[in-house]
Amino acid sequence: MSNPPKLIWDPLAKQAVSPTLELKNPVYSYFPQELVDLQIEVHKHPALLQILHDQPEKDVFIQLMEIATYCKVVVHGDYTQDEILGLCRLLIQKLQQDRTIIVLPN
């Protein structure tokens, strides 16, 4: 008699799932795309990188609050996953605006 596979908790799906190995079409979903895009944008801002480096707490939510403070976005209360992803999109827009150069004609 074989043992049933162990279940692991998937926080995004909010349910227990069975880990399976699909070799033909593997799907990797470690982080939502908004978090990945925010990480890419943050690396274009050396001053923000220094702030995040100096922050002793490396929790993703604390880091998001540091980025929000840098972007002058007020954050208060509890947020759902969708609201956090919306905050990520807003922070990406703010950071992109911050690095945009305006060139005026002579």
C-alpha positions as CSV (number, residue, x, y, z in Angstrom):
1,M,0.0,0.0,0.0
2,S,1.5,3.3,-1.0
3,N,1.5,6.4,1.1
4,P,-0.6,9.3,-0.1
5,P,1.4,12.4,-1.0
6,K,1.9,15.0,1.6
7,L,-0.1,18.2,1.2
8,I,1.5,21.6,1.4
9,W,-0.2,25.0,2.0
10,D,-0.5,27.3,-1.0
11,P,-1.0,30.8,0.4
12,L,-2.1,32.2,-3.0
13,A,-4.7,29.6,-3.5
14,K,-5.6,29.5,0.2
15,Q,-5.8,25.8,0.2
16,A,-3.7,22.7,0.7
17,V,-2.3,21.3,-2.6
18,S,-0.4,18.1,-3.5
19,P,3.1,18.8,-4.8
20,T,3.4,17.3,-8.3
21,L,6.2,17.3,-10.8
22,E,5.2,18.1,-14.3
23,L,8.3,17.7,-16.5
24,K,6.7,18.6,-19.9
25,N,5.2,22.0,-19.0
26,P,6.5,23.1,-15.6
27,V,4.8,26.2,-14.1
28,Y,6.7,28.2,-11.5
29,S,4.7,30.7,-9.5
30,Y,6.8,31.7,-6.6
31,F,5.8,35.4,-6.5
32,P,3.1,37.4,-8.2
33,Q,4.3,39.3,-11.2
34,E,3.6,42.7,-9.6
35,L,6.2,41.9,-6.9
36,V,8.7,40.8,-9.5
37,D,8.1,44.0,-11.5
38,L,8.4,46.1,-8.3
39,Q,11.7,44.4,-7.5
40,I,13.0,45.2,-11.0
41,E,12.0,48.8,-10.7
42,V,13.5,49.2,-7.2
43,H,16.9,48.2,-8.6
44,K,16.8,51.4,-10.8
45,H,16.8,53.6,-7.6
46,P,20.1,53.6,-5.8
47,A,18.8,55.8,-2.9
48,L,15.9,53.4,-2.3
49,L,18.2,50.4,-2.5
50,Q,20.3,51.9,0.3
51,I,17.2,52.5,2.5
52,L,16.0,48.9,2.0
53,H,19.5,47.6,2.7
54,D,19.8,49.6,5.9
55,Q,16.3,48.4,7.1
56,P,17.0,45.6,9.6
57,E,13.6,44.0,9.0
58,K,13.6,42.1,5.7
59,D,9.9,41.1,5.8
60,V,8.3,41.8,2.4
61,F,5.5,43.8,4.0
62,I,8.0,46.0,5.9
63,Q,9.9,46.5,2.7
64,L,6.7,47.5,0.9
65,M,6.0,50.1,3.5
66,E,9.6,51.5,3.1
67,I,9.0,51.7,-0.6
68,A,5.7,53.4,-0.1
69,T,7.3,55.9,2.3
70,Y,10.0,56.6,-0.3
71,C,7.3,57.2,-2.9
72,K,5.3,59.4,-0.5
73,V,2.3,57.0,-0.6
74,V,0.3,56.9,2.7
75,V,-0.5,53.3,3.8
76,H,-2.7,52.5,6.7
77,G,-4.8,49.5,7.8
78,D,-5.1,45.9,6.7
79,Y,-4.9,44.9,3.0
80,T,-6.1,41.9,1.1
81,Q,-3.7,40.2,-1.4
82,D,-5.4,42.0,-4.3
83,E,-5.0,45.3,-2.5
84,I,-1.3,44.6,-1.9
85,L,-0.8,43.8,-5.6
86,G,-2.6,47.1,-6.5
87,L,-0.3,48.9,-4.1
88,C,2.7,47.3,-5.9
89,R,1.3,48.6,-9.3
90,L,0.9,52.1,-7.8
91,L,4.5,52.0,-6.4
92,I,5.9,50.9,-9.8
93,Q,4.1,53.9,-11.4
94,K,5.5,56.3,-8.8
95,L,9.0,54.9,-9.1
96,Q,8.9,55.1,-12.9
97,Q,7.7,58.7,-12.7
98,D,10.6,59.5,-10.3
99,R,13.2,58.3,-12.8
100,T,11.6,60.0,-15.9
101,I,13.7,62.8,-17.2
102,I,12.0,65.8,-18.8
103,V,14.0,67.3,-21.6
104,L,13.1,70.9,-22.6
105,P,14.1,72.4,-25.9
106,N,16.5,75.4,-25.9
